[in-house]
Amino acid sequence: MDIMSEVDAIERETGTGMTPDGEGRTVVLRRRYAADIADVWDALTNIERIPRWFLPVSGDLRLGGRYQFDGNAGGEILACEPPTMLRVSWVMGEAGGFSEVEVRLSPTDGGTLFEMEHLAIVPDEMWGQFGPGAVGVGWDGALLGLGLYLHSGIGMSTEEQQAWVMSDDARQFTTASSRAWGEAYRKSGASAEAVEAAVAATMGFYVPPAD
């Protein structure tokens, strides 16, 4: 796997957007997959396939139903227009506040364009510390997993996923991802000092020093 090609395959943006609770922060990711739109949609929404590239999930995966990823976020399926649009609330634990993720798919020559926006109310102290990398790096990893799965058709077991997280490839990917989100932050108007601090904090969280 060419780590830098995988990082560069994702287009990243960050900014602001309005929610019912006021102004929120956004991270936007775009990536093209060499798979048809029906296959990408099924990989995103089929309860049997989702754990092969992301995490085990439980719940009622239909419009109005609720879902929960093991050890991660859960929420409600708010909108679903197969095979082009899915919108869900995205809540970690008991955390409150507005947080929604919308995915849009569109066919392209030889594949599918995947576009995702995560819009949330983020505490100023958290955004000031990490910038968009706090959630952006995690989403980069999800898009990487989806791409590898769509390419090979073979998913990773939970044990294999855990082993990969500790690998040198994972450290290289998350380091480069942190820097890429720093560049998106800079393009949004953040100062050089804010970007440098946010990238350092994000890398410290996702890529702790090796033993």
C-alpha positions as CSV (number, residue, x, y, z in Angstrom):
1,M,0.0,0.0,0.0
2,D,1.3,3.4,-1.0
3,I,0.5,5.4,2.2
4,M,1.0,8.9,0.7
5,S,-1.2,8.0,-2.3
6,E,-3.9,7.0,0.1
7,V,-3.6,10.3,2.0
8,D,-3.5,12.4,-1.2
9,A,-6.6,10.6,-2.5
10,I,-8.8,12.6,-0.1
11,E,-9.8,16.2,-0.7
12,R,-10.3,18.1,2.6
13,E,-12.1,21.3,3.6
14,T,-13.0,22.8,6.9
15,G,-15.2,25.8,7.7
16,T,-18.5,26.7,9.5
17,G,-22.1,26.0,9.0
18,M,-25.4,26.8,10.7
19,T,-27.2,24.3,13.0
20,P,-30.5,24.7,15.0
21,D,-28.2,25.5,18.0
22,G,-26.1,28.1,16.3
23,E,-22.9,28.1,14.2
24,G,-21.1,24.8,14.0
25,R,-17.8,23.6,12.5
26,T,-17.5,21.5,9.4
27,V,-15.1,18.9,8.0
28,V,-15.7,17.9,4.4
29,L,-14.0,14.9,2.7
30,R,-14.1,13.8,-0.9
31,R,-12.7,10.7,-2.5
32,R,-13.2,8.8,-5.7
33,Y,-13.6,5.0,-5.5
34,A,-13.1,2.6,-8.5
35,A,-16.4,0.9,-7.6
36,D,-19.9,1.4,-8.9
37,I,-22.4,3.4,-6.9
38,A,-24.5,0.5,-5.9
39,D,-21.6,-1.4,-4.4
40,V,-20.4,1.7,-2.5
41,W,-23.9,2.3,-1.1
42,D,-24.2,-1.3,0.0
43,A,-20.9,-1.2,1.7
44,L,-22.0,1.9,3.6
45,T,-25.4,0.7,4.6
46,N,-25.4,-3.1,4.8
47,I,-25.1,-4.2,8.5
48,E,-23.1,-7.3,7.4
49,R,-20.6,-5.3,5.4
50,I,-20.0,-2.3,7.5
51,P,-17.8,-4.1,10.1
52,R,-15.5,-5.3,7.3
53,W,-14.1,-1.8,6.8
54,F,-15.2,0.2,9.9
55,L,-16.7,-1.1,13.2
56,P,-19.3,-3.6,14.3
57,V,-22.7,-1.9,14.3
58,S,-26.1,-2.7,15.9
59,G,-29.5,-1.2,15.6
60,D,-32.3,-0.7,13.1
61,L,-30.6,0.5,9.9
62,R,-33.6,2.1,8.2
63,L,-35.0,5.6,8.1
64,G,-35.9,6.7,11.6
65,G,-34.0,3.8,13.2
66,R,-31.2,4.1,15.6
67,Y,-27.7,2.6,15.3
68,Q,-24.7,2.2,17.6
69,F,-21.1,1.5,16.6
70,D,-19.1,-0.6,19.2
71,G,-17.0,1.8,21.3
72,N,-17.8,4.7,19.1
73,A,-20.7,6.9,18.0
74,G,-24.4,6.2,17.6
75,G,-27.5,8.1,16.6
76,E,-30.5,8.2,14.4
77,I,-30.9,7.7,10.6
78,L,-32.4,11.1,9.6
79,A,-32.5,10.9,5.8
80,C,-31.9,8.1,3.3
81,E,-32.2,8.3,-0.5
82,P,-30.6,5.1,-2.0
83,P,-28.1,5.1,-3.5
84,T,-27.1,8.8,-3.3
85,M,-27.6,10.3,0.1
86,L,-27.5,9.3,3.8
87,R,-27.7,11.6,6.8
88,V,-27.4,10.6,10.4
89,S,-27.0,12.1,13.8
90,W,-23.5,11.3,15.2
91,V,-23.2,11.3,19.0
92,M,-20.3,10.1,21.1
93,G,-21.5,8.6,24.5
94,E,-23.5,11.0,26.6
95,A,-22.1,14.1,24.8
96,G,-24.9,16.5,23.8
97,G,-25.1,19.2,21.2
98,F,-25.7,19.1,17.5
99,S,-23.7,16.6,15.4
100,E,-24.7,15.3,12.0
101,V,-22.9,13.4,9.2
102,E,-24.2,13.5,5.6
103,V,-22.8,11.3,2.9
104,R,-23.5,11.9,-0.8
105,L,-22.6,9.5,-3.7
106,S,-22.5,10.3,-7.4
107,P,-21.4,8.2,-10.3
108,T,-18.2,9.2,-12.1
109,D,-16.3,7.7,-15.1
110,G,-15.1,4.4,-13.8
111,G,-16.4,4.7,-10.3
112,T,-18.1,6.8,-7.6
113,L,-17.5,10.1,-6.0
114,F,-17.9,9.9,-2.2
115,E,-18.6,13.2,-0.4
116,M,-19.0,13.5,3.4
117,E,-19.7,16.5,5.6
118,H,-19.6,16.4,9.4
119,L,-21.3,19.4,10.9
120,A,-21.2,19.8,14.7
121,I,-21.2,22.2,17.6
122,V,-17.6,22.0,18.9
123,P,-16.4,23.6,22.2
124,D,-14.1,26.5,21.5
125,E,-11.4,25.0,23.7
126,M,-11.4,21.7,21.8
127,W,-11.3,23.4,18.4
128,G,-8.6,25.8,19.6
129,Q,-6.5,22.9,20.7
130,F,-7.0,20.4,17.8
131,G,-8.6,22.3,14.9
132,P,-10.3,20.0,12.3
133,G,-7.8,17.2,12.9
134,A,-9.6,15.8,15.9
135,V,-12.4,14.3,13.8
136,G,-10.7,14.7,10.4
137,V,-8.0,12.1,11.0
138,G,-10.5,9.6,12.2
139,W,-12.6,10.1,9.1
140,D,-9.5,9.7,6.9
141,G,-9.0,6.3,8.5
142,A,-12.6,5.3,7.7
143,L,-12.2,6.3,4.1
144,L,-9.0,4.4,3.9
145,G,-10.6,1.3,5.3
146,L,-13.5,1.6,2.8
147,G,-11.2,2.0,-0.1
148,L,-9.1,-1.0,0.8
149,Y,-12.3,-3.1,1.3
150,L,-13.9,-2.0,-2.0
151,H,-10.6,-2.8,-3.8
152,S,-10.0,-6.2,-2.4
153,G,-13.5,-7.4,-1.3
154,I,-11.8,-8.7,1.9
155,G,-12.5,-7.1,5.2
156,M,-10.2,-7.0,8.3
157,S,-11.1,-8.8,11.5
158,T,-11.2,-6.8,14.8
159,E,-7.9,-8.3,15.7
160,E,-6.4,-7.3,12.3
161,Q,-7.7,-3.8,12.6
162,Q,-6.2,-3.4,16.1
163,A,-2.8,-4.7,14.9
164,W,-2.9,-2.3,12.0
165,V,-3.5,0.7,14.3
166,M,-0.2,-0.2,16.0
167,S,1.8,-0.6,12.7
168,D,4.4,1.7,11.1
169,D,2.0,2.1,8.2
170,A,-0.7,3.4,10.5
171,R,1.7,5.8,12.1
172,Q,2.8,7.2,8.7
173,F,-0.8,7.5,7.6
174,T,-2.0,9.3,10.7
175,T,1.0,11.6,10.7
176,A,0.4,12.6,7.1
177,S,-3.3,12.9,7.7
178,S,-2.7,15.3,10.6
179,R,-0.6,17.5,8.4
180,A,-3.1,17.4,5.6
181,W,-5.8,18.6,8.0
182,G,-3.5,21.3,9.1
183,E,-3.2,22.5,5.5
184,A,-7.0,22.5,5.2
185,Y,-7.1,24.5,8.4
186,R,-4.6,27.0,7.0
187,K,-6.7,27.4,3.8
188,S,-9.8,28.2,6.0
189,G,-7.9,31.2,7.3
190,A,-6.3,29.9,10.5
191,S,-3.0,31.5,11.5
192,A,0.3,29.7,11.1
193,E,0.6,29.5,14.8
194,A,-2.8,28.0,15.3
195,V,-2.2,25.5,12.5
196,E,1.2,24.4,14.0
197,A,-0.3,24.0,17.5
198,A,-3.3,22.0,16.2
199,V,-1.2,19.7,14.1
200,A,1.1,19.0,17.0
201,A,-1.9,18.3,19.3
202,T,-3.6,16.0,16.8
203,M,-0.4,14.1,16.2
204,G,0.2,13.8,19.9
205,F,-3.3,12.2,20.3
206,Y,-3.3,9.9,17.3
207,V,0.5,9.2,17.0
208,P,2.0,9.0,20.5
209,P,5.8,8.5,20.7
210,A,6.9,5.0,20.0
211,D,8.3,3.0,22.9
